[in-house]
Amino acid sequence: LSVNVVHSTLANSLKPCCGHTFAATRVGTLSVVSISPPSFRCAAAVALTCSSLSRCSCISLPPAKMKLLISNGVVTIPDGVSIEVKSRQVRVKGPRGTLQRDFKHLSVDMYLFEEDGEKKLKVECHFGKKKRLAAIRTACSHVKNLITGVTKGFEYKMRLVYAHFPININIEDKGTLVEIRNFLGEKRVRRVHMLPGVAIKRSDAVKDELILEGNDIENVSRSTALIHQQCLVKNKDIRKFLDGIYVSESGVLLKE
């Protein structure tokens, strides 16, 4: 049976089915019909049409994307940490202080429960696809960072790099303001204010090293980025002029 016969027969029988396209191809002795987008109504019509032809034809439907009924992630809350969840606003309190984060932009459910004597936070998503399922692990990672911040804290280390003109650093306002002088010999004074909850100090063990400490990992890391962005080389070959202030190490403040 030729493909043209199958195609012309289907074209006459499937005229009422608007919005769907089909193609008939020859595979060996069989005529294979593919429907796009998938439609069981059209598939039934194709089956009835092909059954009246001289040879049996195969019906190929593209795979449909599945939605999972329910997906979840669980975060275990350690001892000494209290957590409150209300309207997807998470508030974590620990030995080092209190942190809060809003998850209202995520289409997930968050609630507390107990299992085997341990307090846990569950993040659920109903009928989620790829991006919404990825938000589950994102929310769990943010909550884990909040717990780590109120129990251990975060620490970032930065090094001053220069070839000829030494970079001078002044720390003022109890570690909340940094003044950068003599970068590439420039007379301009660069001032960087630390974000809330972040303190900066000089390292006692290593020369030309700065240490930033805080509970909120986002504020600490963004403060390092602000310092780095103030010392960017302009209008020169950055492969040769490597002067600047760079992050050398990052981790938790209290080591186990």
C-alpha positions as CSV (number, residue, x, y, z in Angstrom):
1,L,0.0,0.0,0.0
2,S,1.5,3.3,-1.0
3,V,2.0,6.3,1.3
4,N,0.1,8.5,-1.0
5,V,-3.0,6.4,-0.7
6,V,-2.8,6.5,3.1
7,H,-2.2,10.2,3.1
8,S,-5.1,11.0,0.8
9,T,-7.5,8.7,2.6
10,L,-6.6,10.3,6.0
11,A,-6.9,13.8,4.5
12,N,-10.5,13.1,3.5
13,S,-11.5,11.5,6.8
14,L,-9.8,13.9,9.2
15,K,-11.0,17.2,7.8
16,P,-13.2,18.0,10.8
17,C,-10.2,17.7,13.2
18,C,-8.8,21.2,13.1
19,G,-5.5,22.2,14.8
20,H,-3.8,18.8,14.3
21,T,-1.4,17.7,11.6
22,F,-0.5,14.2,10.5
23,A,2.1,12.5,8.3
24,A,2.2,9.1,6.8
25,T,5.6,7.4,6.2
26,R,6.6,4.0,4.9
27,V,8.5,1.7,7.2
28,G,9.1,-1.6,5.5
29,T,5.7,-3.0,4.6
30,L,3.8,-0.8,7.0
31,S,2.5,2.8,6.8
32,V,3.2,4.7,10.0
33,V,1.0,7.7,10.8
34,S,2.3,10.3,13.3
35,I,-0.1,12.9,14.8
36,S,1.0,16.3,16.1
37,P,0.1,17.5,18.7
38,P,-1.1,14.2,20.4
39,S,-4.8,13.7,20.1
40,F,-6.6,10.5,21.0
41,R,-9.6,11.7,19.1
42,C,-7.5,11.9,15.9
43,A,-5.8,8.6,16.8
44,A,-9.2,6.8,16.9
45,A,-10.2,8.3,13.6
46,V,-6.9,7.2,12.1
47,A,-7.4,3.7,13.5
48,L,-10.9,3.5,11.9
49,T,-9.6,4.8,8.6
50,C,-6.6,2.5,8.5
51,S,-8.7,-0.6,9.4
52,S,-10.7,-0.1,6.1
53,L,-7.5,-0.1,4.1
54,S,-5.9,-3.2,2.7
55,R,-3.0,-3.3,5.2
56,C,-2.8,-2.6,8.9
57,S,-1.0,0.7,9.8
58,C,0.8,1.7,13.1
59,I,-0.2,4.8,15.0
60,S,2.7,6.8,16.6
61,L,1.9,9.4,19.2
62,P,4.6,11.8,20.5
63,P,5.2,11.3,24.3
64,A,3.2,13.7,26.4
65,K,4.9,15.7,29.2
66,M,3.9,14.3,32.6
67,K,3.2,16.3,35.7
68,L,4.1,14.7,39.0
69,L,1.2,14.5,41.4
70,I,3.3,15.6,44.4
71,S,7.0,16.3,45.0
72,N,8.6,17.3,48.2
73,G,11.9,18.1,50.0
74,V,12.7,17.9,53.7
75,V,15.0,19.9,55.8
76,T,16.0,18.6,59.3
77,I,16.1,21.3,62.0
78,P,19.0,20.8,64.4
79,D,18.8,21.2,68.2
80,G,19.1,24.8,69.5
81,V,17.4,26.2,66.4
82,S,13.8,27.4,66.3
83,I,12.0,28.0,63.0
84,E,8.6,29.6,62.2
85,V,6.8,29.3,58.9
86,K,3.8,31.5,58.1
87,S,2.5,32.3,54.6
88,R,5.8,31.0,53.1
89,Q,7.8,33.4,55.3
90,V,10.5,31.5,57.2
91,R,12.0,32.9,60.3
92,V,15.0,31.1,61.8
93,K,16.4,31.8,65.3
94,G,19.6,30.4,66.7
95,P,22.6,31.1,69.0
96,R,24.1,33.7,66.6
97,G,20.8,35.6,66.0
98,T,17.7,35.6,63.8
99,L,17.4,35.5,60.0
100,Q,14.2,35.8,57.9
101,R,13.5,35.0,54.2
102,D,10.4,35.3,52.1
103,F,9.5,32.6,49.6
104,K,6.2,34.0,48.3
105,H,7.5,34.1,44.8
106,L,7.7,30.3,44.7
107,S,4.7,28.1,44.0
108,V,5.3,25.7,46.9
109,D,3.8,24.7,50.2
110,M,5.9,24.9,53.4
111,Y,5.0,23.5,56.8
112,L,6.6,22.0,59.9
113,F,6.2,18.5,61.2
114,E,7.8,16.0,63.5
115,E,9.2,12.6,62.6
116,D,11.0,10.3,65.0
117,G,11.3,13.1,67.6
118,E,13.0,15.5,65.1
119,K,11.5,18.7,63.8
120,K,11.5,19.0,60.1
121,L,10.4,21.4,57.4
122,K,8.7,20.1,54.3
123,V,8.5,21.9,51.0
124,E,5.9,20.5,48.6
125,C,4.8,21.1,45.1
126,H,1.7,19.7,43.5
127,F,1.5,19.0,39.7
128,G,4.8,20.6,39.1
129,K,6.9,20.6,35.9
130,K,10.6,21.1,35.5
131,K,11.0,24.7,36.8
132,R,8.6,24.3,39.7
133,L,10.3,21.1,40.8
134,A,13.6,22.8,40.7
135,A,12.2,25.4,43.1
136,I,11.8,22.7,45.8
137,R,15.6,22.2,46.2
138,T,16.2,25.9,45.9
139,A,14.0,26.6,48.9
140,C,15.5,23.8,50.9
141,S,19.0,25.1,50.2
142,H,18.1,28.6,51.3
143,V,16.6,27.3,54.5
144,K,19.8,25.3,55.2
145,N,21.9,28.4,54.7
146,L,19.7,30.2,57.2
147,I,20.2,27.5,59.7
148,T,24.0,27.4,59.1
149,G,24.1,31.2,59.4
150,V,22.4,31.3,62.9
151,T,24.5,28.4,64.2
152,K,28.0,28.8,62.6
153,G,28.1,32.0,60.6
154,F,29.8,32.6,57.3
155,E,33.3,33.9,56.6
156,Y,34.9,35.2,53.3
157,K,38.5,36.1,52.9
158,M,39.9,38.5,50.3
159,R,43.4,39.2,49.2
160,L,44.9,42.5,47.9
161,V,46.8,42.0,44.7
162,Y,49.1,44.6,43.3
163,A,52.3,44.7,41.2
164,H,53.7,48.3,41.8
165,F,51.2,50.6,43.5
166,P,50.4,49.1,47.0
167,I,46.7,49.2,47.8
168,N,45.9,51.0,51.1
169,I,42.9,49.9,53.1
170,N,41.2,51.8,56.0
171,I,38.4,50.2,58.0
172,E,36.1,52.7,59.8
173,D,32.7,52.8,61.5
174,K,33.3,49.6,63.5
175,G,34.0,47.5,60.5
176,T,31.1,48.6,58.3
177,L,33.0,51.0,56.0
178,V,36.0,50.3,53.8
179,E,38.1,53.0,52.2
180,I,40.4,51.9,49.3
181,R,43.3,54.2,48.3
182,N,46.1,54.2,45.8
183,F,44.6,51.6,43.5
184,L,46.8,51.8,40.4
185,G,48.2,55.0,41.8
186,E,44.9,56.8,41.5
187,K,44.1,59.6,44.0
188,R,40.4,58.8,44.0
189,V,39.2,57.3,47.3
190,R,36.8,54.3,46.9
191,R,34.3,53.8,49.7
192,V,32.3,50.6,50.2
193,H,29.6,50.2,52.9
194,M,29.0,46.7,54.1
195,L,25.5,45.3,53.9
196,P,23.5,44.8,57.1
197,G,24.9,42.2,59.5
198,V,28.4,42.1,57.8
199,A,31.6,43.1,59.6
200,I,35.1,43.4,58.0
201,K,38.5,43.3,59.6
202,R,42.1,42.8,58.7
203,S,43.8,39.4,59.0
204,D,46.3,39.1,61.8
205,A,48.1,36.1,60.3
206,V,48.3,37.0,56.6
207,K,49.5,40.3,55.1
208,D,47.1,42.1,52.8
209,E,44.1,40.0,53.7
210,L,40.6,41.0,54.6
211,I,38.1,38.9,56.5
212,L,34.3,39.5,56.2
213,E,32.0,37.8,58.7
214,G,28.2,37.6,59.0
215,N,25.2,35.4,59.5
216,D,23.5,36.0,56.1
217,I,25.4,34.3,53.3
218,E,23.9,36.6,50.7
219,N,24.9,39.8,52.5
220,V,28.4,38.6,53.1
221,S,29.0,37.4,49.5
222,R,27.4,40.5,48.1
223,S,29.7,42.7,50.2
224,T,32.7,40.9,48.8
225,A,31.3,41.5,45.3
226,L,30.9,45.3,46.1
227,I,34.6,45.5,47.2
228,H,35.8,43.6,44.1
229,Q,33.8,45.7,41.7
230,Q,35.3,48.9,43.1
231,C,38.8,47.7,42.1
232,L,38.3,46.8,38.4
233,V,41.0,47.8,35.9
234,K,39.6,50.1,33.2
235,N,41.0,50.8,29.7
236,K,44.0,48.5,30.2
237,D,44.9,44.9,29.4
238,I,43.5,42.8,32.3
239,R,45.9,40.0,31.4
240,K,48.8,42.2,32.3
241,F,47.3,44.5,35.0
242,L,46.1,42.0,37.6
243,D,45.7,44.5,40.4
244,G,42.6,44.2,42.5
245,I,40.9,42.7,45.5
246,Y,39.8,39.1,45.0
247,V,38.0,36.4,47.1
248,S,40.5,33.8,48.1
249,E,38.5,31.6,50.5
250,S,34.9,31.1,51.7
251,G,33.3,28.9,54.3
252,V,31.7,28.7,57.7
253,L,33.0,30.9,60.6
254,L,32.9,28.3,63.4
255,K,34.9,25.2,62.4
256,E,34.0,21.9,63.8
